[in-house]
Amino acid sequence: MVTSIAIAPEEHRQRCDALLERLRSEELSGVVLFDPYYVLYYAGFAFAPTERPIAFILSSEGERALVVPRLEVEHAEAKAMFDRVEHYLEYPGDPRSEVAVETALSALGLTGKIGADQDGYPWVLGYRGPTLSELSGATVVRIAAEIEEQMAIKSEAEIALIRESCRWGNLAHRLLQRYTRPGVTETEVAQRASNEATFAMLDAIGEIYRAQSFFMSGAHAGYRGQIGRNSAIPHALAGNIVFQAGDVLVTGASAPVWGYLSELERTMVIGEPTSEQERMFGHMKAVQEVAFEAIRPGVKCSEVDMAVRTYFAQHDLFAYWRHHTGHAIGLRYHEGPFLDSGDQTEIRPGMVFTVEPGLYAPELGGFRHSDTVLVTDDGIEILTYYPRDLASLIIPV
């Protein structure tokens, strides 16, 4: 019987060890991480970031400490992977939260040179405090690049969670398409589809499921306002729009599974498509296939985007171009590297990307599919599996 699909504590330990090995040449006394996604990646501790500082501290000897506000103490202590949990009462508090950080740094022997994702807790949601440099008197070495490189190559356990996300995003999208029709609103359709998919997911894997997401608690599918002419705005916002015959629709579906995400997007049309809608849909589908074919181990991310841009140029489509080909995905919805002409990162097996080149015509609408793909030893595996052809994506009137 399957009892867990979460990342095992041993994998979190291995990630910490691998980070320390990467940084060995820097001769650091340890590492301090504030970013909530980095803390989740290395410590398996998911939290909602607020003005109350939280810090994960890793000594050069592998000792692990977490600094939290009082309201997170029991949550932190329930995670058996920490050697030390230090807490403060409240922010701003007296004594201030930074005293707890100083205590943990001293206990783990972090002096001299310290690696950190950023120089102190960021000034978010009203927090104001000293930098890590000021607090510790140490030299802070930024290590975010090394962290991002490590996170870019997904383990088998991470890939399994992304596959699970694809499964429930697929169901949510199926329900979204089923309930979409002229005269109803995007809000009621998205809510109904998302709720039903979430309940089905919880029926199936509820005993072993956690979202561990800061912004989503279950399977979700919706339109985010990308309806009719608004579908030509790639990052529109939901507006309770009423569907009408002839609308071009751009969707989005996903599900956080122990923090890991996938991305499924489709272009749909309400009613029989016009010849121009068919033409734009055909180009969108063809240019996504160009990107699929270009993604191979050893190829640079920029080369994939340039292959897509070449297609745009050859077919005189640059008037409809708005954004790069895609991005990595995992614990964050957007991760690096990026399928962009400015990213020279070499593609490697284990990377997971969204592939989503789009065409946007203000008077007609937007046309974008997005699929989540895994880079394999000799190409890609497309993890999302929703139909991509136009006939399957027409909403009957």
Long-range contacts (C-beta under 8 A, 24 or more apart in sequence): 2-208, 3-208, 4-208, 5-160, 5-161, 5-164, 5-205, 5-208, 5-209, 5-257, 5-258, 6-44, 6-208, 6-210, 6-258, 7-44, 7-155, 7-157, 7-158, 7-161, 7-258, 8-157, 9-44, 9-80, 9-81, 11-155, 11-157, 12-42, 12-43, 12-44, 12-81, 13-81, 15-41, 15-42, 15-150, 16-42, 16-58, 16-62, 16-64, 17-62, 18-150, 19-58, 19-143, 19-146, 19-147, 19-150, 20-58, 20-60, 20-62, 22-146, 22-149, 22-150, 23-115, 23-143, 23-146, 26-113, 26-115, 26-141, 26-143, 27-113, 28-60, 28-113, 28-114, 28-115, 28-141, 29-59, 29-60, 29-109, 29-110, 29-111, 29-112, 29-113, 29-114, 29-138, 30-57, 30-58, 30-59, 30-60, 30-105, 30-108, 30-109, 30-110, 30-114, 30-115, 31-57, 31-58, 31-114, 31-115, 31-116, 31-143, 32-56, 32-57, 32-58, 32-105, 32-110, 32-114, 32-115, 32-116, 32-117, 32-132, 33-57, 33-58, 33-116, 33-117, 33-147, 34-116, 34-117, 34-118, 34-120, 34-121, 34-122, 35-117, 35-118, 35-144, 36-214, 37-331, 37-332, 38-117, 38-147, 39-66, 40-212, 40-259, 40-331, 41-147, 41-151, 41-331, 43-79, 43-81, 43-82, 44-79, 44-81, 45-75, 45-76, 45-79, 46-210, 46-212, 46-213, 46-214, 46-259, 47-72, 47-75, 48-214, 49-124, 49-125, 49-214, 50-124, 50-125, 51-91, 51-124, 51-125, 51-126, 51-127, 52-90, 52-91, 52-97, 52-127, 53-91, 53-97, 53-98, 53-101, 53-121, 53-127, 53-129, 54-121, 55-101, 55-104, 55-121, 57-104, 57-105, 57-108, 57-110, 58-108, 59-108, 59-109, 59-110, 60-109, 61-109, 63-108, 65-104, 65-107, 65-108, 67-97, 67-100, 67-101, 67-104, 69-97, 84-108, 91-127, 96-129, 97-129, 98-129, 98-130, 98-135, 101-135, 102-135, 102-136, 105-135, 105-136, 110-136, 110-138, 111-136, 111-137, 111-138, 112-138, 112-139, 113-138, 113-139, 113-140, 113-141, 114-138, 114-139, 114-140, 114-141, 115-140, 115-141, 115-142, 115-143, 116-140, 116-141, 116-142, 116-143, 117-142, 117-143, 117-144, 117-147, 118-142, 118-144, 148-335, 148-336, 151-330, 151-331, 151-335, 152-328, 152-335, 152-336, 152-337, 152-345, 152-348, 152-350, 152-351, 153-348, 153-349, 153-350, 153-351, 154-330, 154-350, 154-351, 154-352, 154-374, 155-350, 158-260, 158-330, 159-350, 159-352, 159-374, 161-257, 161-258, 161-259, 161-260, 162-257, 162-260, 162-261, 162-262, 162-329, 162-330, 162-352, 162-372, 162-374, 162-383, 163-262, 163-383, 164-205, 164-255, 164-257, 164-260, 165-254, 165-255, 165-256, 165-257, 165-260, 165-261, 165-262, 166-262, 166-264, 166-372, 166-383, 166-384, 166-385, 167-255, 168-197, 168-198, 168-200, 168-201, 168-219, 168-255, 168-257, 169-219, 169-220, 169-221, 169-253, 169-254, 169-255, 169-262, 169-263, 169-264, 169-384, 170-253, 170-264, 170-384, 170-385, 170-386, 171-197, 171-200, 171-201, 171-219, 172-197, 172-198, 172-219, 172-220, 172-221, 172-253, 172-254, 172-255, 173-221, 173-251, 173-253, 173-264, 173-266, 173-386, 174-386, 175-221, 176-221, 176-222, 176-251, 176-253, 177-251, 177-266, 177-268, 177-393, 177-395, 180-243, 180-249, 180-268, 180-270, 180-395, 181-243, 181-270, 181-395, 181-396, 181-397, 182-243, 182-244, 182-245, 182-270, 182-397, 183-242, 183-243, 184-242, 184-243, 185-240, 185-241, 185-242, 185-243, 186-222, 186-223, 186-225, 186-227, 186-238, 186-239, 186-240, 186-241, 186-243, 187-238, 187-240, 189-222, 189-223, 189-243, 190-220, 190-221, 190-222, 190-223, 190-238, 193-221, 193-222, 194-218, 194-219, 194-220, 194-221, 194-222, 197-221, 197-255, 198-255, 201-255, 209-257, 209-258, 210-258, 211-256, 211-257, 211-258, 211-259, 212-256, 212-258, 212-259, 213-256, 213-259, 213-261, 216-254, 216-255, 216-256, 217-256, 218-255, 218-256, 219-253, 219-254, 219-255, 220-253, 220-254, 220-255, 221-251, 221-252, 221-253, 222-251, 222-252, 222-253, 223-249, 223-250, 223-251, 223-252, 224-252, 226-250, 226-251, 226-252, 226-366, 228-365, 229-362, 229-363, 229-364, 229-365, 231-267, 231-360, 231-365, 231-366, 231-367, 232-360, 232-361, 232-362, 232-364, 232-365, 232-366, 233-360, 233-366, 234-322, 234-323, 234-358, 234-360, 234-366, 234-368, 243-270, 243-395, 244-270, 245-270, 245-271, 245-397, 246-270, 246-271, 246-274, 247-365, 248-277, 248-364, 248-365, 248-366, 248-367, 249-395, 250-358, 250-365, 250-366, 250-367, 250-368, 252-370, 254-333, 259-331, 260-330, 260-331, 261-329, 261-330, 261-331, 261-332, 261-333, 262-329, 262-372, 262-383, 262-384, 263-329, 263-333, 263-354, 263-356, 263-370, 263-371, 263-372, 263-384, 264-370, 264-371, 264-372, 264-384, 264-386, 265-356, 265-368, 265-369, 265-370, 266-369, 266-386, 266-387, 266-388, 266-393, 267-366, 267-367, 267-368, 267-369, 267-393, 268-393, 268-394, 268-395, 269-390, 269-393, 269-394, 269-395, 270-394, 270-395, 270-397, 271-394, 271-395, 271-396, 271-397, 272-394, 272-397, 273-390, 273-394, 276-364, 277-364, 277-365, 278-390, 280-320, 280-359, 280-361, 280-364, 280-365, 280-367, 281-367, 281-390, 282-390, 283-315, 283-317, 283-359, 283-367, 284-357, 284-358, 284-359, 284-367, 284-368, 284-369, 285-369, 285-388, 285-389, 285-390, 286-311, 287-311, 287-312, 287-357, 287-359, 288-355, 288-356, 288-357, 288-369, 288-371, 288-388, 290-357, 291-325, 291-326, 291-339, 291-355, 291-357, 292-355, 292-373, 292-380, 292-382, 295-339, 295-347, 295-353, 295-355, 295-373, 295-375, 295-379, 295-380, 296-347, 296-375, 296-378, 296-379, 296-380, 297-347, 297-348, 297-349, 297-375, 297-376, 297-377, 297-378, 298-346, 298-347, 299-346, 299-347, 300-343, 300-344, 300-345, 300-346, 300-347, 301-337, 301-338, 301-339, 301-340, 301-343, 301-344, 301-345, 301-346, 301-347, 302-340, 302-341, 302-342, 302-343, 302-344, 304-339, 304-347, 305-339, 305-340, 305-341, 305-343, 306-341, 308-339, 308-357, 309-341, 317-359, 319-361, 320-359, 320-360, 320-361, 321-359, 321-360, 322-358, 322-360, 323-358, 324-357, 325-355, 325-356, 325-357, 326-353, 326-354, 326-355, 326-356, 326-357, 326-370, 327-353, 327-354, 328-352, 328-353, 328-354, 329-353, 329-354, 329-372, 347-375, 348-375, 349-375, 349-376, 349-377, 350-374, 350-375, 351-375, 352-383
